[in-house]
Amino acid sequence: MSQESEKFKQKRIPKNPIKFSIQLNEEQKEAKNKILNNKITVLKGQAGSGKSLLAVQTALDLFFRHEFEKIIITRPLVTSGEDIGFLPGDIKSKTDPFTAPIMDACHRLYSKDKIDKEIQEGNIEVIPFAFMRGRNFSDCVVVVDEAQNITENQMELLLGRMCIGSKMIICGDTAQIDLKDKKTSGFDFICKHMKDINGFSVITLKTNHRDPIVEDILKIYSDFR
């Protein structure tokens, strides 16, 4: 273990629960317990089921309690069917529009100043999925958002980055695949074929956290597909 990791582990662990601005419901609390007891957890659920918020809350909780050295957040840079063309600026300005939803979840859950400070210090790292090759995930919690837009080859690459002492939370919904060829998505594959691996869990969230009308609308789309 590196000296930096040793110093991190020696930090005082908070005696009281971390106070988040949004509280988890019973379904999310049960799912969180499964995340804590597994190495890799897949969170499935339709739009508005709270997948990303639960993943971020769990990651922040583990990080603030000094159980992991850092948080890594990643998602594929895939748009929902509209080609936006070339984006100007550096890597951050190019990826900010894609990571905005999950960063919004971070800021809703905890102090924006604190979250931004941890990002500036490199303790919370946002990595474009395109830069995953060559990375190793050690002593960290990895949150993978919009995983239904990760191809099967990319998913294999992602899972192969895991090192001892890390945890991964993968969020996705097969009804929201934006890949040109939906059959190339690797999300459904891991849900079906890896759920029996020891330390690998697949959880489906069912509660709608948006306006009730959203659930009715999505049901109609689902029935007619």
C-alpha positions in Angstrom: 0.0 0.0 0.0 1.3 3.5 -0.9 2.2 6.1 1.7 -0.8 8.1 0.5 -3.1 5.2 1.1 -1.7 4.6 4.5 -2.3 8.3 5.5 -5.9 8.0 4.1 -6.6 4.9 6.1 -5.3 6.6 9.3 -7.8 9.5 9.0 -10.4 9.6 11.8 -13.5 7.7 10.8 -16.6 9.8 11.6 -18.5 8.4 14.6 -21.9 9.6 13.4 -23.7 8.8 10.1 -22.9 11.2 7.2 -25.7 13.7 6.8 -27.0 13.9 3.3 -29.5 16.4 2.0 -31.7 13.6 0.5 -32.6 10.5 2.5 -32.9 7.1 0.9 -36.2 5.3 0.9 -36.6 1.7 2.1 -36.0 0.2 -1.4 -32.8 2.2 -1.8 -31.6 1.3 1.8 -32.0 -2.4 1.0 -30.2 -1.9 -2.3 -27.4 0.0 -0.6 -26.8 -2.9 1.9 -26.3 -5.2 -1.1 -23.9 -2.7 -2.7 -21.9 -2.7 0.6 -21.7 -6.4 0.6 -20.6 -7.0 -3.0 -17.6 -6.0 -5.1 -19.6 -5.2 -8.2 -23.3 -4.2 -8.2 -25.5 -3.4 -11.1 -28.4 -1.1 -10.5 -31.2 -1.5 -13.1 -34.4 0.5 -13.3 -36.4 2.8 -15.6 -35.8 6.5 -15.8 -36.5 8.2 -12.5 -35.9 5.1 -10.3 -33.0 6.8 -8.5 -30.1 4.6 -9.7 -27.5 7.3 -10.1 -28.5 9.1 -6.9 -28.2 5.9 -4.9 -24.8 5.0 -6.5 -23.4 8.5 -5.7 -24.8 8.5 -2.2 -23.2 5.2 -1.5 -19.9 6.2 -3.0 -19.8 9.5 -1.1 -20.7 7.7 2.2 -17.9 5.2 1.8 -15.4 7.9 0.8 -16.3 10.3 3.7 -16.0 7.4 6.1 -12.5 6.7 4.8 -13.3 3.2 3.6 -12.0 4.1 0.1 -9.3 6.5 -1.0 -11.2 8.1 -3.9 -14.3 8.1 -6.1 -14.1 7.6 -9.9 -17.1 8.5 -12.0 -17.3 7.5 -15.6 -19.9 7.3 -18.4 -19.9 6.9 -22.1 -20.0 10.1 -24.2 -23.1 9.0 -26.2 -25.9 11.3 -27.0 -29.6 10.4 -27.1 -29.9 10.1 -30.9 -28.8 13.6 -31.9 -25.4 14.3 -33.4 -24.1 17.4 -31.8 -21.0 17.5 -33.9 -17.6 18.8 -32.8 -17.4 20.3 -29.3 -14.8 23.0 -28.7 -12.6 23.4 -25.7 -10.5 21.1 -23.5 -11.5 17.6 -22.2 -13.4 19.0 -19.2 -15.5 21.4 -21.3 -16.2 18.6 -23.8 -17.3 16.1 -21.1 -19.1 18.5 -18.7 -22.5 18.2 -20.6 -22.4 14.4 -20.3 -21.4 14.3 -16.6 -23.7 17.1 -15.5 -26.6 14.8 -14.4 -24.4 12.8 -12.0 -22.6 15.8 -10.8 -26.0 17.4 -10.1 -26.8 14.3 -8.0 -23.5 14.9 -6.0 -24.5 18.5 -5.4 -28.0 17.6 -4.4 -26.8 15.1 -1.8 -24.0 17.2 -0.2 -22.4 20.6 0.0 -21.4 21.8 -3.4 -18.3 23.5 -2.0 -17.2 20.3 -0.4 -17.8 18.2 -3.5 -16.0 20.7 -5.8 -13.1 20.8 -3.3 -12.7 17.0 -3.5 -12.8 17.2 -7.3 -10.1 19.9 -7.4 -7.9 17.8 -5.1 -8.4 14.7 -7.3 -10.3 12.7 -4.7 -13.4 12.6 -6.9 -12.3 12.0 -10.4 -14.5 12.2 -13.5 -13.0 10.2 -16.4 -14.5 10.0 -19.9 -15.1 6.3 -20.7 -12.9 6.7 -23.8 -9.9 7.0 -21.5 -10.5 3.8 -19.5 -7.8 1.7 -21.2 -4.7 1.5 -19.1 -6.4 2.6 -15.9 -6.4 0.4 -12.8 -9.0 0.9 -10.1 -7.3 0.6 -6.7 -8.7 1.6 -3.3 -11.6 3.4 -4.9 -15.3 3.3 -5.5 -16.2 3.4 -9.2 -19.6 4.7 -10.3 -20.5 3.9 -13.9 -23.4 5.9 -15.2 -25.5 5.2 -18.3 -23.9 1.8 -18.7 -26.5 0.7 -21.2 -24.5 2.7 -23.7 -21.4 0.7 -23.1 -20.6 -1.9 -25.8 -19.8 -5.5 -24.8 -16.1 -5.0 -25.6 -16.0 -1.8 -23.6 -17.8 -3.5 -20.7 -15.2 -6.3 -20.7 -12.5 -3.6 -20.6 -14.2 -1.8 -17.7 -14.6 -4.9 -15.5 -11.0 -5.9 -16.2 -9.8 -2.7 -14.5 -10.9 -3.8 -11.0 -8.1 -4.3 -8.5 -8.1 -5.6 -4.9 -9.7 -3.2 -2.5 -12.1 -1.5 -4.9 -15.9 -1.5 -5.5 -17.9 -0.8 -8.6 -21.5 0.4 -9.0 -22.9 0.1 -12.5 -26.1 2.0 -13.4 -28.2 1.4 -16.5 -31.5 0.8 -18.2 -31.9 -1.3 -21.3 -34.9 0.9 -22.3 -32.6 3.9 -22.8 -29.9 2.5 -25.1 -28.7 5.3 -27.4 -26.1 3.2 -29.4 -26.7 3.1 -33.1 -26.8 -0.7 -32.9 -28.6 -1.5 -29.7 -27.5 -5.1 -29.9 -23.9 -4.1 -29.2 -24.8 -3.0 -25.7 -23.0 -5.0 -23.0 -25.3 -4.1 -20.2 -27.9 -6.8 -20.6 -25.1 -9.4 -21.0 -23.7 -8.8 -17.6 -27.1 -8.7 -16.0 -28.0 -12.1 -17.4 -24.7 -14.0 -17.2 -22.7 -12.6 -14.2 -25.4 -12.4 -11.5 -24.4 -15.7 -10.0 -20.7 -14.8 -9.6 -19.8 -14.5 -5.9 -19.5 -10.7 -5.1 -21.5 -9.7 -8.2 -25.1 -8.5 -7.6 -27.9 -7.2 -9.9 -30.6 -5.1 -8.3 -33.7 -3.7 -10.0 -35.1 -0.4 -8.5 -38.9 0.0 -9.1 -39.9 3.1 -7.3 -40.4 6.3 -9.4 -38.8 9.4 -7.9 -40.2 11.8 -10.5 -43.7 13.1 -11.1 -46.2 10.2 -11.1 -47.1 11.0 -14.7 -43.6 9.8 -15.8 -44.4 6.2 -14.7 -47.6 6.2 -16.7 -45.9 7.6 -19.8 -43.0 5.1 -19.7 -45.5 2.2 -19.3 -47.3 3.2 -22.5 -44.0 3.3 -24.4 -43.0 -0.1 -22.9 -46.3 -1.7 -23.8 -46.1 -0.6 -27.4 -42.4 -1.6 -28.0 
